[in-house]
């Protein structure tokens, strides 16, 4: 359903997509290592390695809280209905997954980067501007 573009597509606005990406990058190297990511029109995928005792739940809550507020302000009054008037930007829950080995890591990165292609938004993953695919350097699984 998500890849068919159903539901709110507030993240299709470049300002909203940039807000999410900038927020992820803000704590990269501090709370986590940002490995791979993509912002789709109606959902996101992000792969991180969490540092120390910081919980994934607190990181995700921080992302959602900040970006939801900022995106609501950015889009207020635009043709897209402001997210706060439609129940917010983000769903309450999130899906998480523990990466088990290098093969699983590679598959997860490929899944994330291929998402815009599977959704028929672009021909190649590198063409999607809201993804780490265009800066992908491979090897250790890190982008630039």
Backbone bond lengths (Angstrom), bond angles and torsions (degrees), N, CA, C in turn:
res aa  C-N    CA-C-N  psi(-1)  N-CA   C-N-CA  omega(-1)  CA-C   N-CA-C  phi
1 X - - - 1.451 - - 1.520 111.19 -
2 X 1.329 116.57 -41.67 1.461 119.14 -178.87 1.519 111.56 -63.24
3 X 1.330 117.16 -42.83 1.459 120.23 -178.45 1.521 112.78 -70.10
4 X 1.324 117.37 -16.84 1.461 120.36 175.74 1.525 110.81 -85.19
5 X 1.337 117.48 -1.25 1.463 120.91 175.76 1.510 114.15 79.33
6 X 1.328 116.69 24.83 1.454 119.70 179.61 1.520 110.87 -80.44
7 X 1.302 116.15 157.15 1.457 121.41 178.84 1.513 111.89 83.16
8 X 1.303 114.82 -167.65 1.457 120.68 179.79 1.526 109.85 -66.56
9 X 1.300 116.64 133.33 1.472 121.71 179.18 1.523 110.13 -117.31
10 X 1.313 116.04 41.00 1.460 121.22 -176.59 1.525 112.02 -60.62
11 X 1.327 117.18 -26.29 1.459 120.40 -178.13 1.527 112.86 -77.59
12 X 1.331 118.11 -2.79 1.466 120.36 175.11 1.526 111.09 -71.63
13 X 1.331 115.94 -19.62 1.465 120.05 177.22 1.525 107.91 -71.90
14 X 1.335 118.19 123.76 1.468 120.49 -178.22 1.526 113.74 -54.82
15 X 1.319 118.05 -31.78 1.471 119.98 178.47 1.525 110.83 -66.15
16 X 1.312 116.74 -38.98 1.463 120.70 179.09 1.522 110.49 -69.57
17 X 1.326 116.82 -44.82 1.462 120.62 178.78 1.521 110.77 -60.54
18 X 1.323 117.32 -44.28 1.464 121.58 -179.87 1.529 110.60 -63.99
19 X 1.323 117.57 -38.99 1.468 121.62 177.86 1.528 110.68 -58.47
20 X 1.326 116.68 -45.91 1.466 121.38 -179.02 1.524 110.17 -63.91
21 X 1.319 116.82 -48.57 1.466 120.53 -178.17 1.528 111.17 -63.44
22 X 1.314 117.02 -45.15 1.469 119.88 179.03 1.524 110.81 -61.19
23 X 1.321 117.32 -37.58 1.460 120.47 178.59 1.525 111.30 -66.07
24 X 1.329 117.40 -42.74 1.462 119.97 176.83 1.526 110.35 -60.27
25 X 1.325 117.00 -42.55 1.457 120.47 -176.42 1.531 112.98 -71.76
26 X 1.312 117.56 -24.14 1.464 121.86 -176.50 1.530 112.34 -56.59
27 X 1.350 116.99 -43.37 1.462 120.75 -177.47 1.528 113.48 -102.54
28 X 1.340 116.77 9.08 1.457 120.87 176.55 1.530 108.24 -63.49
29 X 1.306 115.74 127.02 1.459 120.86 -178.17 1.518 113.25 88.34
30 X 1.333 117.47 -6.70 1.467 121.59 179.70 1.531 110.34 -111.23
31 X 1.335 116.19 -57.23 1.470 121.36 178.77 1.519 112.22 -100.49
32 X 1.314 116.36 -21.94 1.458 122.32 -175.08 1.518 109.21 -163.94
33 X 1.330 114.78 168.10 1.452 121.33 168.62 1.514 106.87 -103.64
34 X 1.301 116.44 124.85 1.458 123.46 177.42 1.530 107.42 -81.98
35 X 1.327 116.77 117.35 1.464 120.82 -174.19 1.529 111.67 -99.57
36 X 1.323 117.21 -55.01 1.471 121.65 -178.98 1.515 108.56 -149.80
37 X 1.346 116.13 151.62 1.460 119.60 -177.53 1.513 111.42 -161.38
38 X 1.324 114.29 157.38 1.455 121.60 172.81 1.524 107.89 -153.37
39 X 1.328 115.47 139.11 1.460 122.17 172.82 1.523 106.46 -109.21
40 X 1.307 115.62 115.24 1.458 122.74 177.26 1.532 107.64 -96.47
41 X 1.339 118.66 169.29 1.468 119.56 -179.07 1.532 114.67 -59.25
42 X 1.342 117.06 -29.06 1.463 119.37 -175.88 1.528 114.57 -131.07
43 X 1.328 118.15 9.08 1.462 120.91 176.42 1.526 108.90 -166.35
44 X 1.312 115.65 172.72 1.459 121.06 178.86 1.523 109.57 -134.28
45 X 1.327 114.93 160.30 1.460 122.77 168.76 1.521 105.49 -131.40
46 X 1.314 116.24 133.83 1.460 120.01 177.08 1.523 108.30 -143.52
47 X 1.316 115.59 136.29 1.456 122.26 179.79 1.519 107.72 -118.92
48 X 1.327 115.45 120.72 1.462 120.75 -179.14 1.522 110.32 -131.65
49 X 1.312 115.05 159.55 1.461 122.23 168.46 1.518 106.02 -111.14
50 X 1.333 115.97 114.46 1.467 122.43 -175.85 1.522 109.90 -77.87
51 X 1.337 116.37 140.41 1.460 122.28 177.89 1.528 111.09 -91.88
52 X 1.317 115.89 145.96 1.464 123.05 168.87 1.512 114.95 48.99
53 X 1.319 114.72 -133.44 1.459 120.76 -174.59 1.523 113.22 -96.82
54 X 1.312 117.54 5.81 1.460 120.23 177.38 1.525 108.63 -64.01
55 X 1.327 117.12 129.84 1.459 119.68 -178.90 1.526 110.48 -86.53
56 X 1.314 114.95 146.07 1.458 120.41 176.53 1.526 110.08 -59.37
57 X 1.323 116.79 -40.97 1.460 120.74 179.65 1.518 113.10 -57.93
58 X 1.331 117.25 -41.30 1.466 119.61 -179.98 1.530 111.21 -70.80
59 X 1.321 117.19 -33.58 1.465 120.82 177.00 1.523 109.92 -65.88
60 X 1.326 116.77 -49.42 1.467 120.89 -178.86 1.522 110.30 -63.05
61 X 1.326 117.62 -41.55 1.464 120.81 178.89 1.522 110.63 -61.07
62 X 1.313 116.86 -40.55 1.457 121.38 178.49 1.528 110.61 -63.56
63 X 1.331 116.99 -45.67 1.466 120.95 177.76 1.524 111.00 -57.93
64 X 1.336 115.33 -50.59 1.466 120.07 -175.74 1.521 111.61 -64.20
65 X 1.307 116.69 -42.29 1.464 121.21 -178.24 1.526 110.79 -62.28
66 X 1.314 115.84 -51.84 1.460 120.12 -177.38 1.525 111.56 -65.72
67 X 1.333 116.74 -53.22 1.461 119.17 -175.47 1.520 111.98 -66.76
68 X 1.310 117.77 -35.40 1.458 120.16 177.59 1.517 111.70 -60.49
69 X 1.317 115.63 -43.35 1.469 121.07 179.22 1.533 111.12 -66.46
70 X 1.318 116.63 -48.14 1.469 120.65 -177.19 1.531 111.02 -67.32
71 X 1.311 117.78 -43.81 1.464 120.24 179.27 1.526 110.20 -63.28
72 X 1.311 117.61 -39.53 1.464 120.37 176.01 1.514 111.94 -58.25
73 X 1.328 116.70 -40.46 1.465 120.89 178.27 1.523 111.50 -71.56
74 X 1.337 116.94 -40.74 1.464 120.88 -179.23 1.527 112.17 -62.29
75 X 1.322 116.05 -39.33 1.459 120.37 -172.27 1.524 113.72 -98.38
76 X 1.311 117.49 -2.14 1.466 120.08 179.48 1.522 109.39 -57.91
77 X 1.317 116.14 126.89 1.453 120.91 178.06 1.513 114.59 87.11
78 X 1.336 118.79 -5.36 1.468 121.11 177.40 1.524 110.36 -79.01
79 X 1.331 115.29 172.17 1.460 120.51 176.99 1.522 111.33 -60.69
80 X 1.342 115.95 -36.43 1.468 119.33 173.78 1.517 105.79 -68.71
81 X 1.320 116.78 130.56 1.466 119.20 178.24 1.521 108.21 -60.15
82 X 1.300 116.68 133.70 1.460 120.86 179.95 1.523 109.08 -56.28
83 X 1.341 117.81 134.11 1.462 121.39 -176.14 1.524 113.74 -54.07
84 X 1.321 117.50 -36.67 1.463 118.59 -177.25 1.528 111.82 -65.33
85 X 1.340 116.84 -22.98 1.459 120.36 178.56 1.522 112.17 -83.32
86 X 1.335 116.77 -7.83 1.462 120.20 -177.99 1.521 111.02 -124.36
87 X 1.320 117.60 29.20 1.452 120.26 175.83 1.513 114.64 91.29
88 X 1.316 118.72 10.73 1.456 121.49 177.24 1.510 112.58 94.55
89 X 1.322 114.58 175.15 1.463 121.74 -177.99 1.520 110.80 -82.28
90 X 1.324 116.99 -41.79 1.461 122.07 -167.98 1.520 112.25 -109.95
91 X 1.325 115.10 148.75 1.459 121.08 169.58 1.525 107.53 -71.34
92 X 1.308 115.97 156.62 1.465 120.79 -178.08 1.527 111.76 -62.56
93 X 1.306 117.11 -46.08 1.468 122.03 -176.17 1.524 110.97 -92.46
94 X 1.315 115.28 174.64 1.458 121.82 173.54 1.518 107.96 -146.77
95 X 1.320 115.56 157.87 1.458 121.34 176.81 1.517 108.28 -97.13
96 X 1.318 115.99 133.96 1.459 118.71 174.91 1.524 109.32 -128.18
97 X 1.320 114.30 163.30 1.448 119.74 -177.03 1.522 107.94 -151.04
98 X 1.301 116.84 137.14 1.457 122.58 175.33 1.524 108.32 -89.31
99 X 1.317 117.03 126.21 1.460 121.64 178.62 1.527 107.89 -81.39
100 X 1.323 115.91 126.13 1.457 120.90 -170.85 1.529 115.23 -93.25
101 X 1.335 116.70 -31.97 1.460 119.29 -176.84 1.537 108.84 -162.01
102 X 1.316 116.77 179.93 1.467 121.14 -177.10 1.526 112.40 -62.44
103 X 1.331 117.34 -36.58 1.466 120.23 179.22 1.527 110.38 -65.96
104 X 1.326 116.51 -41.20 1.461 120.73 178.20 1.527 110.01 -66.23
105 X 1.322 117.55 -39.85 1.463 121.71 177.02 1.529 110.46 -59.50
106 X 1.317 116.96 -48.29 1.466 121.10 -179.82 1.529 110.84 -61.66
107 X 1.325 117.26 -40.82 1.468 121.09 179.05 1.524 111.18 -65.47
108 X 1.329 116.97 -40.04 1.472 120.81 179.59 1.528 110.60 -65.90
109 X 1.306 117.22 -42.92 1.470 121.16 178.71 1.523 109.98 -63.03
110 X 1.321 117.09 -44.79 1.457 121.08 178.62 1.530 110.67 -61.81
111 X 1.320 117.10 -42.25 1.471 121.17 178.68 1.526 110.52 -60.10
112 X 1.317 116.21 -46.50 1.466 121.25 -179.47 1.522 110.05 -61.46
113 X 1.314 116.99 -51.90 1.462 120.45 -176.45 1.525 113.09 -67.42
114 X 1.321 117.63 -29.28 1.462 121.74 -178.37 1.526 113.44 -83.35
115 X 1.318 118.22 -8.82 1.461 121.39 -175.18 1.527 113.41 -53.78
116 X 1.339 120.65 -47.61 1.476 119.91 179.22 1.529 113.31 -65.12
117 X 1.322 117.53 -28.83 1.461 121.20 177.67 1.529 109.54 -71.61
118 X 1.339 117.16 -46.49 1.469 120.84 177.69 1.522 111.36 -59.58
119 X 1.325 116.74 -33.19 1.469 121.22 179.59 1.530 111.83 -82.30
120 X 1.324 116.29 -0.05 1.474 122.58 179.21 1.536 112.55 62.41
121 X 1.315 115.93 34.20 1.464 121.26 176.53 1.524 111.49 -88.86
122 X 1.330 116.50 -27.77 1.464 123.10 179.00 1.526 108.93 -147.06
123 X 1.315 115.78 165.26 1.459 120.57 178.69 1.513 113.36 -82.09
124 X 1.335 116.45 -35.82 1.465 121.02 178.26 1.523 109.27 -132.35
125 X 1.310 115.65 152.30 1.471 120.99 -177.76 1.525 111.75 -58.18
126 X 1.318 117.48 -34.79 1.464 121.15 -178.20 1.529 113.07 -67.25
127 X 1.329 116.87 -17.26 1.461 120.96 -179.38 1.532 113.44 -81.51
128 X 1.331 117.91 -15.06 1.471 120.69 -178.84 1.533 108.45 -81.51
129 X 1.330 117.93 120.09 1.468 119.84 -174.07 1.528 114.35 -73.38
130 X 1.313 117.58 -14.77 1.470 120.77 -173.94 1.524 110.93 -108.01
131 X 1.319 115.87 48.47 1.459 122.28 -175.84 1.522 110.45 -148.73
132 X 1.310 115.00 155.67 1.462 119.67 174.70 1.525 111.63 -80.76
133 X 1.326 118.45 -3.79 1.470 121.02 -178.26 1.524 112.12 -58.75
134 X 1.331 116.95 -36.83 1.465 119.27 -176.75 1.524 112.72 -71.31
135 X 1.311 118.20 -17.33 1.465 121.25 178.42 1.524 111.65 -109.97
136 X 1.312 115.68 10.89 1.461 121.24 -174.53 1.520 110.93 -64.74
137 X 1.330 116.67 132.30 1.454 120.65 178.13 1.521 111.46 -117.59
138 X 1.334 118.01 -9.59 1.455 121.68 175.85 1.518 112.67 70.40
139 X 1.321 115.58 -152.20 1.454 120.97 179.20 1.505 112.29 65.92
140 X 1.320 116.21 -97.07 1.461 120.34 -177.17 1.528 111.60 -81.63
141 X 1.337 117.55 4.70 1.453 120.27 177.98 1.516 113.95 82.74
142 X 1.287 117.59 20.11 1.469 120.71 -176.89 1.516 110.51 -115.82
143 X 1.316 115.05 147.06 1.457 120.19 171.97 1.519 109.36 -86.42
144 X 1.308 115.74 178.04 1.466 120.25 178.31 1.508 110.47 -73.52
